[in-house]
Amino acid sequence: MSDAILVLNAGSSSVKFSLFLEHGESLDLFFGGQLEGLYTAARFKASDVAGAVIGEKQWGAGERLGHDGAINFLADFLRQQLGEHRLAAVGHRVVHGGIDYAAPVRLTPAIVGDLEKLIPLAPLHQPHNLKPIRLLLANRPELPQIACFDTAFHHTQSALAQAFALPSEITARGVRRYGFHGLSYEYIASAIAEHDAHAARGRVVALHLGNGASMCALHGGRSVASTMGFTALDGLPMGTRCGNLDPGVVLYLIDELKMDARAIEKLLYQQSGLLGVSGVSSDMRSLLDSDEPKARFAVDLFVYRIGRELGSLAAALGGVDALIFTGGIGEHAAPIREQVCRTAAWLGVELDALANAADGPRISTANSKIAAWVIPTNEELMIARHTRQSLGSVR
């Protein structure tokens, strides 16, 4: 019999899950999957580590499963699949930990209350991250739950890197740069040495490119600077988020277009980015396949902004030894990696076109002054590791 750790990542209409089994010092994926369409026509699918489907179900359009129904259904499925294994703990991805939570923490009602206060800083993620936590606290209070924060990895940044040029009384309220995608960057930092020992000790710019996109400067595996700031809205243009924006634009929207806070929130989080610019799609695959000029422009803008941010992060590091591409776009969109590396030629990046077409892992030539790599991220494994470590400290 092995102890099992369940990892949950709850979104607005989905719950992704992975179950890991402890085998000595290792954590091995047992199965994973997701429930999606929780408030429309729900769908469930689970697959084992070999990719074979071990569970599948669809609900009718009139059946609103919701987060509560999803967690209850998943609990029944787990009981059927666990067999002799014991569910030891649940690890959760929680986007925002604020100033106080710089490391994984065992969840209590009081801590959940603290995390609820951070909802305005991550309105698209935080409330949904907390839903299964509250449900499990109510129904399985004896089951340890560990929160792992996307902001925690960036607490190593200096006060200068975290600061906005605002009055100190506003800064004191927690208005500062936090950075996100920290679980992904932490995994990448742990995996670099397997590919490039020199880069692991040195200066790396990691590019987490997906529907949510950001970049992070790492020195010796520690976060030095990142493109996302106070919220996950900052930095690069994303699937539906605008990225970096002059605050004066928000004032213009209020004064000239008479938009209120909620309308602006919807515009900046859900109607902008690749979708807003292209008018075609938020999906990079669709944009790369499209003949629409606006789709091409959206792709070009995405690459241009990456190039601009790369220069900024290179300056923060005082130079770059390696680029690491990860995330859905970073791992699978060879044309985007090619364009980014071409724009980074001034840094000394020399692309190996054949290696890039094959998705790496190394996509730079042997003579390239700066190495470029494709390293798949594994946030779920990072959460499972943190959960096991945190569980060990309270057993």
N, C-alpha and C positions, 0 to 999 in steps of 0.2 A: 504494500500500500504506500502511495506517495501523497504528500501534501500538494494541493492545487491552489494556484493563485489566479483569480479572475481579474482581468483588466477591462474596465468599461470606459468608453468615450461617448458621452451622450451629447447629441446635437439637438437642434430645434425640432427635427422630425425623424431622428434616427438614433439608434444605439448600436455602436460597434463594440464587439467583444472579442477577447482572446483568452483562452485558458492555457496556463502553463503548468507543467508538472515539475516538481523538484526531484532531481536525480543527483544526489550528492551535492556538489558545488554548482552544478549546472541547472539551468532552467530551460526546459524543452517545450516548444509549442505542441499542444495536444490537438486543439482545434480552434477555429475562429469563424467569425461571420458578422452579420448585422441584421438588425430589424430596421426597415426604412418605411417611409410613407405612413408614419404613425397616426397622422390626423387626416389621411385621405384613404388610400387603399393600401393597407399594410402588407409588407412582404418580408419573409424570413428566409435566410439561407445560411447554413453552416457547412464548413468544409474541414476535413482533416488536414494534417500537415502535408500530405501528398496531393492535396487539391480535390480529393474525392468528396462529393456531396454526402453529408451524413444527416442532413435535416433540411426540409424546405416546406414552406407553407405560404399561402396567400389568403388574405381576407377580402371580403366584398367591399365595394365602394362605400356602402352605408355603415360599415363597421369601423368605428374610430377606436383603434387600439389604445392610443395615447402612451405616455411614458409609464404609467402605472401598469397598464395591461402588458406592455412590452417586458417590463422587469418580471412580472408574475409568470409570463409565458417562458421567459428565459430561465427562471428558477426551476420550473418543471422540466425543461429540456436538460438542464444541468444535472438534475437528480437522476435522470435516465442514463446520462452519458458517463457520469463520474464513476459508477460502479463501486469498487472498493476504495477508491481515492477519496480523500477528505478535503473539502473546501476550507482552506485555512484563513484566507483573507481576500479582500477585494481592493484593488488599486484603481484609483480614478484619475483621469486627466482633468485638472482644473486649470483654466486658462490664467486666472489672475490670483496671485497671492499677496499683492500689495506690498507695503513696506515690511510688514511683520513676519511674513512667511517666506523664508529664504531656503527652506529645506522641506522635504516631505514630512507630513504630520498625521498622526492618528486622529480621526475625526470624532468630534463630540458635538452635541447640540450647540454648545457655546461657540465652538470654532466655526460651525456652519453659519451661525449668526454673524460672525465676523466676515465671512466670505460673501454673505448676502449684501453687505454694505458696499462691496466692490462691484456689484452688478452695473452701476453706471459707467464703469471703466471698461467693461467688456459686455455690452448689452446683447450681442448676438450669441455669446457663448456661455457666460457665467451662470445665468439662470437655469439653463438646460443641463449644464454640468452638475448642478446641485440637486436636480430632481430625483435621480435614483439614490443619491446619498441620503436624502431625507426619508425616502421610502424604506430603505434598508435599516436606517436607524430606528424607525418605528416598528418594523416587523422582525428584524433580526438584530437586536441591540447587542447581542453577545458576539456577533461576527465582526472582527476587526476590519475597519475601512481606512485606507491610507490615501490622502490627497497628495498628488504630485503636480507641481505648478510649472506652467510654461514660463513664468517670469523668474523663477528661482535661480536658474543658471546665470542670469545676467547680474546678480547681486555683486559679482566680483568687479564690475565696472567702477571706475573712479567717480568721485563726486562731480568732477568736471564733465565726464561723459553722460552723467545722469541729469544734469541741471538744465533747466530752461532759464532764460534771462527775464525772470519775473520777480516781483516783490517777495521778500522772504516770508511774509505771512501767508502767501498763497503756496509757496513751495512747502511750507511747514504742514499744509493740509494734505500733502502727498502728491502734489502736482509736479511730476518729474518724469524722466524717461525710464521706462521699465524694461522694454524689450520683450519679445515673445518667441514662440517656437523653440523655447529653451530645452525641452525634452529631446527634440530632434537634434539640436546642436550638441547637447551633452552626449548623445549616442555617437554622433559623428566624431566628437573629440576622443571618445573611447576607442573608436575603430580606426583612426588615421594611422596609428603606429603599425597596424597589420600591413599597410600598403606603403607607407613612406615615413620612416623613423625620423628623418631630418625635419619634415614638415610638422610632425607631431610635437617636436621640441621647439619649433619656430613659429613663423607668422603665416596664418592661414585665413583666407576669406571663404567662408562657407555660404553657399547660395541654396536656401530652401525655397524652391520654386514650385508652386502648385496653385490651387485656387486661392489660397492665402500664400503670400510670397514675402520673403524677407531675406536679408543678408546679415552675416555676423562676422566681425573680426575676432579671431582667436589668437592668443599668444601663449604658447605652451599649454594649449588645451583649455585656457580660461577666456571667458568673454571679456573683450576690451571695449567694443562698441557694436551697435546694431542699428538697423534702419528703422525698425519699429520703435515707437516711443511711449507716450502716455497711454495710448490705446493701440489695438491691432489694426488701426486705420492708417497709420503713418507709413512713410517709406515708399516702396515700389507700388505701382499700379497692380491691382490683383484682379481676380475674376470679376467681382462686382464692386470692389472697394477702390476708392480714388487714389489712395496713397498720398504722398506729400502734397500739401495744398497750402497756399498763402491764406492765413487766417482772415485776411481782408475779403476773400471770396465769400466766407460765411457771413460777414457783415453785409456784403452786397446782396446776398440771398435774402437776408432779413429786411433790409431797408428798401431794396428796389423790387424784389419779387414777392415780398410780404410772406415769406415762408416761416413757419414756426419751427420749434426745435425738433419735433417728431418728423415733420416733412423733410427737414435737412438731414436728419439721421437716416431716413429711408433712402434719400438721394445718395448720400456719401457711402453708405454701407451696402446697399442693395441694387442701385441703379447706375453705378459709375464703373470705373475700371475698364477691363477689356470689353465687357458688355456695353457699357455706356458709349465708349469711343467707337466701337465697331457697329453697333446696332444690329449685330448678327448673333453673337454668342459670347458666353463667359468661358467657354471651353477652348483651350489653346489648340486642341486637335482640329476642331471645326474651323478655327481661324486660319490655321496653316493650310487647310484643304480648300478654303474659300477663294473665289476669284474677285470678291468685292473689294474695291479700293480701300474702303474704311476698315475692312478686316486686316489688310496689309498694313495700314497705318497704325492700327492698334498693336500689332506685333512689333512694328518698328519702334513705337513709343515704349513698349515694355523693355526691349533690348537697350534702347537709348538710356532709359532711367537706370537700368542695371549698370551700364557703363559709367554713368555719373556717380552712382553710389559706390562703385568699386574704387573710383579715384579717391573718394572721401575716406573709405575704410583703409585703403592703402596708406593714406596720409596718417591716419590714427595709429597704424602699426609701425610706421617708418619703413615700409617696404613689405613685400609679399613673397613667400616661398612657395605657396601652393594655392590653387583654387579647388574647392570641392563642390560638385553639383549633387543635389539631392532633392527629394520631393517628387511628386508626380511628373511635373514638367522637367525638372532637372535630371531625373533618371531616365526619361523616355523620349524627350523631344530633342533629337539630335540636331535639327535645324536651329533651334534656339541656342543650344550649347555652341554650335559652330559660330553663330553671329556674335555671341558674347565673347568667345575667345578671339575672334578677329578684331573686335573693338579693343581687346586687352593686349594687342600685339605690342603696344608702347611699353607695357610692363615687362615684356619678354616672353609672352605666351606664344608658343608655336604649336598649332593644332596638328594632330595626326588624324587625317580625314577618315581613314579606314577604321581606326580604333574608335573614333567617335561614332561612326555609323553602326558599329557593333556594340555600342553602349559601354565601352571601356573594359575594365575599370580605369586604366590610364588612357587619357585621350590626348596627351601632349607627346611630342616627339622626344626621343632620347636626348636631343641637344637643346631642348627648350630650357630657358633660364628659370622659368617658373613651371612647376608641374601642375597639370590639371587632371582631376580624377572624377569619376562617377562612383559614389558610394551610397547604396540604398540605405535610407534611414530606417530605424526600427524603434519608434516611440513606445510601442506596446512592451517590447522587451525591457526598455529603460524603466518603464513604470513597474513592471514585474520585479526587476532587480531592486528598485527602491522599496517596494512593498515588502519583499522578503527581508531586506536589511532592517526596515522599521519594525517589522513583526518580531525579528530576533531580539530587538532591544526592549520589547514589552512582554515577552513570553515569561 
